[in-house]
């Protein structure tokens, strides 16, 4: 049983882990448990796995009145998780983060079922910290996580990256042609997650003239909120592919000389695996500021650079232009990324689970 979801950063690693387990033992049966109404309820079946949704949501910090139902949802979700475990009888339960992780793993621990945690971020979430004491093993995306978890249980596996990105074979020239861009021009990829990043988008729109004047072409994922404004800003320029969403991220990475991105755990892992120099702009309101921790894990190893969200309007464009001119710096970043990247995280996790449960 695999519990969790809410964001792509939880869902895609969960699916990758399941696929790696199934590759080792095709007879393995899976049941995913997510939260009703969240994106896992669509993404998991698309990947070919069954999923059940719990009626649960997180703590609402902006409106305390909306938390009145939370205790009742928790009790209901614990009872639902308990019944699911009794019926499905899993050999192991894996939690990947998200609303459903806590009730499912705590219920499994109460029933004596081996539980495993995957913590993608460089700053561990509260639920995972609470579950860690009774977990069998804790898989982490980065090193240095012993300050959050019992050191004897921690195993640094990296974060599982989507197979489409791992197995990408597109050349830089072909990828640029796919986006309708010049094969020989410096290419900047801007991604802010599926919803976009307002601060990054505004800084890019403001700096378009400077970017184009310095010979930079763009692949720009804006998210749905900013797409119309971005299209209007791009009307006067050539050499810009702009859309609210990028379906083929493998091609986008292949085309890029430099990436500007938020620093969610999966974005960081993907950028490391594909070896693309990046400027991270951490989302400052992420829980416990974990995006800054994610970014600094690479920045401190000289594998990436970063700009604070509150400074992005003044500093981002200048930072991009400096890195565009500094071939040596980008080369050093690529070299460091090859050291920190873990391309087989899903296989490492699957191997360890089979080793422990003896399957």
N, C-alpha and C positions, 0 to 999 in steps of 0.2 A: 504494500500500500504506500502511495506517495501523496503527501499532504502539503498544500500550499498554493500560492498563486498571487493574483492581484496585479502583477506587472510582468512584462516580458522578462525582466531580470530574475524572476522566480520560475516562471513557466518554462522558458526555453532550456535552462539547465535541468529541470525536472524531466522533461521529455528526452533530453540527451542522455541522462542517466538511465532512464527506462530502456532506451534503444540499445545502450551498451550492455545492459543486463540481458536483454533479449538476444543480442548477438552471441553472448556466451552460452545462454541456455534458452533456446527457442520455445521451450515448453512453459516458461515462466508466465504466470497469470498476473495481471496488474489491475488495481483499482485506484484511480486518482480521487482525491477528495479536495474540493475547492470551496469557494464561497459563492452562493447564488448571486447571479447578476454580474459577476466579475469575468474578465476576459478568458480565464482558464476554461470556463464552461463551453467556449467555442473552439479555442486553440487545441485543447487536448484531444477531443474527438477527431479534429482534422488530422492529427498525427496518428490516429488509429487506436486510441486507448479509451477505455470506459472511465467516466467520471461521475461522481455524485456531489451535489452541492449542499453545503450546510447553510442554514439561515443565520449568518453571523456578519458583523461589521466591526470596524475598529473604533477606537475612542475618538470622538469628534472634539478637537481642541477649539474650534471656532464658535461652536454653539453647544454649551453644556446641556441645554434642555433636550438636545437630540440624543443624549446618552442615557435617557431614562430606560429605554428598552434593552440596553446593553447587558445588564445582569441576567435578564430573562433569556436573551439570545444565547449567552454563555451556557446557562444551565441546559437549554434545549439542544445546543450543539454538542455538549458533552454526552447527553443521553443518546443523541443520534450517532455520534462517533462510537460510543460503546456498543450499540447494536450492530453497526457496520463491521466492527472488529470481530464480534462474536459470529457473525454470519460469514464473513470472508475468510477468517482464520489465516491471516498473513504470517509468513515466516519472518518477515522483517517489515518495519515501517520507517520510511524516510521523510524527514521534514525539510522543506526547502525555503521556508519563510512565507509569510502571508497569514491572513486571518485564520485559516483552517488548521494551521500547523499546531498551535498550542493545544486545542481540545483533543485532536486526534493522537498526538504523541503522548500527552499526559494520560489519556485513557489507555493507550497501548502499554505504557510503563506500569500502570496500575494492574494490568493483566499479565505482566511478566513477558511481554513480547519485545524482542530486541529492537531498539530504536536508534536511528542514525540521523545526524543533523548535517546539512550543508549550509554553511554561512558564507555567502558570496562577498559580503562587504568587509572592508578593513576595520570597521567599527561594528561590533556585534550588536544585534537587536536584543531587546529586553526578553522577548519570548524565548529565544534560543539560549540566552544566558540562564534563564529559569529552568529550561529543560535539560541543560548540559549535564547536571549532576548524575542523572539516572540514564543518560544516553550511553550507548556502547562505544560509539566513535563519533568524532566531530571532524568533518571535512571542511577545510577552509580554503578560500580563494587566494589568500596571501599569508605570508609568514608573520611572526610577531603576535599571534592571537592568544598566546598563553596568559595574557593579562585579563582575558575575558572567560577563558575556559580552563578546566583541569588539564594541565600540560600533558599528562600521560595519555589523554584521550585524543589529542589534537593530531591531525594528519594533514599536511599541506598538499592539496591535490590540484589547486587551481580551480578556475571556474569553467565548466563545460561550455564549449562554444558550438553554435549550430553547425551541423555537418556541411550545409551549403557553403558556409564561409571557410570551414576547415579544408574542404576538398576542392576549393575554387582553383581553376586552371587558366582563367582569362588573362591574356597579356595586357599590359598597360595601354598599348595602342588600340587593341580591339575594344577594351573597356571604354576608352575615350570616344571611339567611334560610335559605340552603343548609345552614348549620351549626346551624340551630335556635336562633339567638341574637337578641337584641333589636337592632333596626335602629339605635337611637339611643344605645346604650351604648358607652363606650370599650372597645375590643377589643385584647387582648394576644395575640400569636401566639408560641408557644414551640416552637422546633425545635432538635433536637440532632443532626441527621443521622439516617440510617435506623436506626442502632443505639441512638439516644438518647444522652443525656449525663447521667450519674448525678449529678454535682454540681449541675447546673441543676435536674434533676427534684426532688432532695431540698430544694433551696432553695424551689422553687415550692410543693411540698407543705406545707412548714413555714409558708409565708407566705400560704396560701390565704385564711385569715380576714381578714388585713389587706387583701389585694387586693379581696375581695368587699365589705368594709366601705367601701372607697373607690370603689365603683361601677365595678369593672373586670370584664369578662367575658373568658373564655379560650378559645382554640383551642390545645390542648396535645398535641403529638406527643411521646410518651414513649419510643418504641423498645420492643422486645419485653421487655426485662429488667424494666422498671419499671411496665408497664401495670397489673398487678393491684393493686400498692400505690397507684398514682395513682387508679384507680377507687374504691378504698376511701376514700381521702382526700377525694374529690369527692362522696361520698354525701350529705353534709349541705348541699350547695350547689346552687343553680340557676345557669344561665348559664355552664356549662362544657361544651365539646365536648372529649372526651378519647379518644385512640386511640393505638395503637402506631405507626401510619403514616398520613400524609396523601397520598391518591392525587391529589387535585386541588389542587396547590400554587398554581396561578393564582388559584383562589378564596380560598385561605387568605391570600395576600398582599393580595388585593383587600379582604378584610374587616378587615384589621389597621390600627390606629392606631400600634402600636409592636410591634417584633419583638425577641425575645431569642433569640440563636442562637450556636452555635459559628461559627468563622470560617474554615471551609474555603473554598478559592478560589471554588467555584461558589456557595456560599451568599452570599458577599460580592458577587459579580457580580450575582446575581439580586436581592438587596436593593437594590443601586445602580440597576439597570434599572427596578425597580418603584417606586423612590423612597419606600421606607418607612423612617422613623427606626428605628434599631436600637441595642441594647446587645449588644456581642459579648463572649462568654466564651471566649477561645481555649483549645483543648485543649492542655495544657502538655506532653504527651508526643508530640506530632506531630514528625516528623523535622525536626531542626534548628530546632525551635520556629517552623515556618513559619506556623502559624495566628496567632501574635502579630504577625508581620510583615504578614500579610494585613489584620488588623484595624487596625493602626497606619497603614496606607496611607490608610484613610478617616478614622480618628480625627485624624490630623495635619492633615487638610484640613477639620476640623470638620464632617464628614459623618456621623459616628457617635460612639458612646461605648463604653467597655469596662469590664469588671470582671475582675480576675484570678481564675483558677479557685480559688486557695486562699483567696480572700476572698468568694467568691460566697454562702456561707451567711450571712455577716454583712451584706453590702452590697447584694445584688441587689434585694431587695424595696424597700428605701429608695430605690434609684436609679430603679426603675420608678415609684414614687409621685411622686418629684420631677419626672420627665419628664412624667408624666400631667398634672400641674398647670401645667407650663411650655409653653404653646402656642407662645410665641415661639421657644423653643429648638428645638422639633420642626419648626417652619416653616423655620428656618435650616438645619437638617439636610437637609430635603427639597430646599431650594434648592441646597445644595452637592452633594447626590447627583445632581441633574440636570446638574451641571457635569462630574462625574467619570465618570458612566455612559457606556458605549459599547454602544449597542444593536445595532450591525451588525458585531460582531467576526467572525462566521463569513464574511460577505461580503468583508470586508477581507482575510482570510486567503486565501480562494479567488481573489480578484482578483490578489493578489501572486504566488501560485503559478503561475497561468496566464501572468502577465506575464513571469516568470522562465524557465519551461520552454517558453514560446512555443506553448502549445497553443491 
